[in-house]
Amino acid sequence: MLFNNKNKTDIFSISTMISEKGFYGLISGVFTTSILQPFETVKMTLMLPPKDLVLTNNSIKNIGLAIKYIIKVNDIKGLYKGLFAASTKAGLGCYIYFTLLRAL
């Protein structure tokens, strides 16, 4: 085990708050967010389209247009805009969730 919880009755101890399950939750939150970030960026571009992005009534074609627009304006790195903030949010959220899930 990565962390050893000696006292299982004290849920507010440091060893409980720094739990193995919480650490694994943190890693999984950061990992999944880094994989799914391009989809989130495309979704936000479709929800709040820039003025120079012309969309059609075809939703599948709009996804392709949004991806082309993001890559044209910001290069391939544009698909990963906001990665640090999203990873921090997901990582800490998963850490807290899995720590409390096992502590309570």
C-alpha positions in Angstrom: 0.0 0.0 0.0 1.1 3.5 -0.8 -0.2 5.0 2.4 -0.8 3.1 5.7 -3.8 4.1 7.8 -3.1 2.8 11.3 -6.1 4.5 13.0 -9.3 3.7 11.1 -11.6 5.4 13.7 -10.3 8.9 13.4 -11.6 10.1 10.0 -10.1 13.6 10.5 -6.5 12.4 10.9 -3.8 13.3 8.4 -3.2 9.7 7.4 -6.9 9.4 6.5 -7.0 12.6 4.5 -3.8 11.6 2.6 -5.2 8.3 1.4 -4.2 5.8 -1.2 -7.6 5.9 -2.9 -7.6 9.7 -3.0 -4.1 9.6 -4.6 -5.3 7.2 -7.3 -8.4 9.4 -7.8 -6.2 12.4 -8.3 -4.1 10.5 -10.9 -7.2 9.2 -12.7 -8.8 12.6 -12.8 -5.8 14.3 -14.3 -5.3 11.4 -16.8 -8.9 11.3 -18.1 -9.1 15.1 -18.3 -5.9 15.2 -20.4 -7.4 12.6 -22.8 -10.8 14.3 -23.1 -9.7 18.0 -23.2 -9.8 18.3 -27.0 -13.5 17.1 -27.0 -14.3 19.7 -24.3 -12.6 22.5 -26.4 -14.6 21.5 -29.5 -17.8 21.4 -27.5 -17.2 24.9 -26.1 -16.4 26.2 -29.6 -19.7 24.9 -30.8 -21.6 26.3 -27.8 -20.0 29.7 -28.1 -18.9 30.0 -31.7 -16.5 32.8 -32.7 -17.8 35.5 -35.1 -15.7 34.3 -38.0 -16.8 30.6 -37.7 -19.7 29.9 -40.0 -21.8 26.9 -38.9 -24.4 24.9 -40.8 -27.5 22.9 -39.8 -25.5 19.7 -40.0 -24.2 18.9 -36.6 -21.6 16.4 -37.8 -20.2 18.9 -40.3 -20.1 21.5 -37.6 -17.8 19.3 -35.5 -15.4 19.1 -38.4 -15.6 22.9 -39.0 -14.9 23.6 -35.3 -11.9 21.3 -35.3 -10.5 22.9 -38.4 -11.1 26.4 -37.0 -9.4 25.7 -33.7 -6.3 24.2 -35.5 -6.2 27.0 -38.1 -6.3 29.8 -35.4 -4.3 28.2 -32.6 -2.5 25.2 -34.2 -2.9 21.8 -32.6 -2.1 23.2 -29.2 -5.4 25.0 -29.4 -7.2 21.8 -28.7 -5.6 21.7 -25.3 -6.5 25.2 -24.2 -7.5 25.2 -20.5 -5.9 21.8 -19.8 -4.2 23.0 -16.6 -7.3 24.4 -15.1 -9.5 21.4 -16.1 -6.9 18.9 -14.8 -6.6 20.7 -11.5 -10.3 20.8 -11.1 -10.8 17.2 -12.0 -7.8 15.9 -10.0 -8.7 17.7 -6.8 -12.4 16.8 -7.2 -11.6 13.1 -7.7 -9.1 13.2 -4.8 -11.6 14.6 -2.4 -14.4 12.3 -3.6 -12.4 9.1 -3.2 -10.8 10.2 0.1 -14.2 10.9 1.6 -15.8 7.8 0.0 -13.3 5.6 1.9 -13.2 7.7 5.1 -17.0 7.8 5.8 
